[in-house]
Amino acid sequence: MSKSTILESLKVCRDYVNGDESHVEVVDVPLPVKIEFNAATIKSLRHQIGTPQSGLANLVGVSKRTVEAWESDRSEPNKSARKLLALLMQDNSLADKL
């Protein structure tokens, strides 16, 4: 990313904070209050979006081993991963956009 691109992005951010929404698209995405992500929930979500463990790993930004650990209840998703998983649960079509 070039310096000029970064500067332009910062100007757009500043303008947005000051009330100018003309250069941004604002999308509100409501999140569920709290979803418990256990092995079955994560595996079910993965099947709903039709992706292998490696595909879900790429969508969420973790390793395939991490997804394997989630699906075997050896570990739980961190806060960032839970938010992405919640968005995917709410709208499976987001998998095609990430």
BALOBA-1460 file (C-alpha; in Angstrom, 3 decimals):
// residues 98
<rec num="1" residu="m" x="0.000" y="0.000" z="0.000"/>
<rec num="2" residu="s" x="1.488" y="3.306" z="-1.042"/>
<rec num="3" residu="k" x="1.931" y="6.311" z="1.209"/>
<rec num="4" residu="s" x="-0.562" y="8.316" z="-0.866"/>
<rec num="5" residu="t" x="-3.183" y="5.565" z="-0.532"/>
<rec num="6" residu="i" x="-2.716" y="5.503" z="3.230"/>
<rec num="7" residu="l" x="-2.965" y="9.293" z="3.442"/>
<rec num="8" residu="e" x="-6.113" y="9.321" z="1.314"/>
<rec num="9" residu="s" x="-7.655" y="6.618" z="3.521"/>
<rec num="10" residu="l" x="-6.852" y="8.645" z="6.618"/>
<rec num="11" residu="k" x="-8.503" y="11.718" z="5.079"/>
<rec num="12" residu="v" x="-11.636" y="9.699" z="4.308"/>
<rec num="13" residu="c" x="-11.650" y="8.406" z="7.909"/>
<rec num="14" residu="r" x="-11.258" y="11.928" z="9.268"/>
<rec num="15" residu="d" x="-14.085" y="13.179" z="7.051"/>
<rec num="16" residu="y" x="-16.309" y="10.311" z="8.189"/>
<rec num="17" residu="v" x="-15.641" y="11.082" z="11.862"/>
<rec num="18" residu="n" x="-16.569" y="14.699" z="11.106"/>
<rec num="19" residu="g" x="-19.897" y="13.636" z="9.585"/>
<rec num="20" residu="d" x="-19.086" y="13.312" z="5.867"/>
<rec num="21" residu="e" x="-20.293" y="9.870" z="4.751"/>
<rec num="22" residu="s" x="-19.992" y="10.640" z="1.026"/>
<rec num="23" residu="h" x="-16.866" y="8.522" z="0.504"/>
<rec num="24" residu="v" x="-17.747" y="5.525" z="2.655"/>
<rec num="25" residu="e" x="-20.336" y="2.798" z="2.742"/>
<rec num="26" residu="v" x="-21.601" y="2.253" z="6.265"/>
<rec num="27" residu="v" x="-22.949" y="-1.217" z="6.940"/>
<rec num="28" residu="d" x="-24.438" y="-2.056" z="10.324"/>
<rec num="29" residu="v" x="-24.179" y="-5.727" z="11.163"/>
<rec num="30" residu="p" x="-25.947" y="-6.660" z="14.386"/>
<rec num="31" residu="l" x="-24.258" y="-9.422" z="16.327"/>
<rec num="32" residu="p" x="-26.034" y="-11.970" z="18.475"/>
<rec num="33" residu="v" x="-25.695" y="-11.348" z="22.197"/>
<rec num="34" residu="k" x="-23.477" y="-14.348" z="22.812"/>
<rec num="35" residu="i" x="-23.149" y="-17.664" z="21.069"/>
<rec num="36" residu="e" x="-21.454" y="-20.581" z="22.739"/>
<rec num="37" residu="f" x="-19.031" y="-22.043" z="20.239"/>
<rec num="38" residu="n" x="-18.474" y="-25.681" z="21.038"/>
<rec num="39" residu="a" x="-17.206" y="-28.438" z="18.762"/>
<rec num="40" residu="a" x="-20.660" y="-29.297" z="17.409"/>
<rec num="41" residu="t" x="-21.565" y="-25.661" z="16.694"/>
<rec num="42" residu="i" x="-18.364" y="-24.989" z="14.786"/>
<rec num="43" residu="k" x="-18.560" y="-28.212" z="12.811"/>
<rec num="44" residu="s" x="-22.210" y="-27.513" z="11.962"/>
<rec num="45" residu="l" x="-21.356" y="-23.996" z="10.781"/>
<rec num="46" residu="r" x="-18.537" y="-25.334" z="8.636"/>
<rec num="47" residu="h" x="-20.912" y="-27.826" z="6.999"/>
<rec num="48" residu="q" x="-23.533" y="-25.091" z="6.463"/>
<rec num="49" residu="i" x="-21.090" y="-22.974" z="4.508"/>
<rec num="50" residu="g" x="-19.768" y="-26.050" z="2.711"/>
<rec num="51" residu="t" x="-16.080" y="-25.737" z="3.441"/>
<rec num="52" residu="p" x="-13.402" y="-28.067" z="4.789"/>
<rec num="53" residu="q" x="-11.497" y="-27.275" z="7.971"/>
<rec num="54" residu="s" x="-8.783" y="-25.576" z="5.937"/>
<rec num="55" residu="g" x="-11.405" y="-23.354" z="4.290"/>
<rec num="56" residu="l" x="-12.875" y="-22.256" z="7.612"/>
<rec num="57" residu="a" x="-9.350" y="-21.657" z="8.876"/>
<rec num="58" residu="n" x="-8.669" y="-19.317" z="5.938"/>
<rec num="59" residu="l" x="-11.956" y="-17.459" z="6.458"/>
<rec num="60" residu="v" x="-11.268" y="-16.831" z="10.136"/>
<rec num="61" residu="g" x="-7.517" y="-16.296" z="9.825"/>
<rec num="62" residu="v" x="-6.321" y="-19.255" z="11.864"/>
<rec num="63" residu="s" x="-4.524" y="-22.492" z="11.093"/>
<rec num="64" residu="k" x="-6.247" y="-25.733" z="10.122"/>
<rec num="65" residu="r" x="-4.902" y="-27.210" z="13.369"/>
<rec num="66" residu="t" x="-6.735" y="-24.531" z="15.314"/>
<rec num="67" residu="v" x="-10.033" y="-25.433" z="13.638"/>
<rec num="68" residu="e" x="-9.299" y="-29.109" z="14.347"/>
<rec num="69" residu="a" x="-8.782" y="-28.216" z="18.019"/>
<rec num="70" residu="w" x="-12.060" y="-26.280" z="18.115"/>
<rec num="71" residu="e" x="-13.950" y="-29.170" z="16.547"/>
<rec num="72" residu="s" x="-12.542" y="-31.643" z="19.051"/>
<rec num="73" residu="d" x="-13.178" y="-29.373" z="22.078"/>
<rec num="74" residu="r" x="-9.460" y="-29.066" z="22.811"/>
<rec num="75" residu="s" x="-9.629" y="-25.269" z="22.586"/>
<rec num="76" residu="e" x="-12.097" y="-22.452" z="22.019"/>
<rec num="77" residu="p" x="-12.079" y="-19.597" z="19.505"/>
<rec num="78" residu="n" x="-10.665" y="-16.306" z="20.756"/>
<rec num="79" residu="k" x="-12.780" y="-13.153" z="20.781"/>
<rec num="80" residu="s" x="-11.914" y="-12.098" z="17.220"/>
<rec num="81" residu="a" x="-12.598" y="-15.562" z="15.838"/>
<rec num="82" residu="r" x="-15.905" y="-15.757" z="17.749"/>
<rec num="83" residu="k" x="-17.018" y="-12.487" z="16.162"/>
<rec num="84" residu="l" x="-16.220" y="-13.742" z="12.667"/>
<rec num="85" residu="l" x="-17.894" y="-17.079" z="13.376"/>
<rec num="86" residu="a" x="-20.981" y="-15.254" z="14.684"/>
<rec num="87" residu="l" x="-21.154" y="-13.190" z="11.489"/>
<rec num="88" residu="l" x="-20.864" y="-16.345" z="9.396"/>
<rec num="89" residu="m" x="-23.635" y="-17.985" z="11.423"/>
<rec num="90" residu="q" x="-25.857" y="-14.968" z="10.914"/>
<rec num="91" residu="d" x="-25.209" y="-14.832" z="7.162"/>
<rec num="92" residu="n" x="-23.583" y="-17.853" z="5.530"/>
<rec num="93" residu="s" x="-23.155" y="-15.916" z="2.274"/>
<rec num="94" residu="l" x="-20.421" y="-13.849" z="3.940"/>
<rec num="95" residu="a" x="-18.144" y="-16.842" z="3.392"/>
<rec num="96" residu="d" x="-18.116" y="-15.931" z="-0.307"/>
<rec num="97" residu="k" x="-17.142" y="-12.329" z="0.490"/>
<rec num="98" residu="l" x="-14.314" y="-12.920" z="2.968"/>
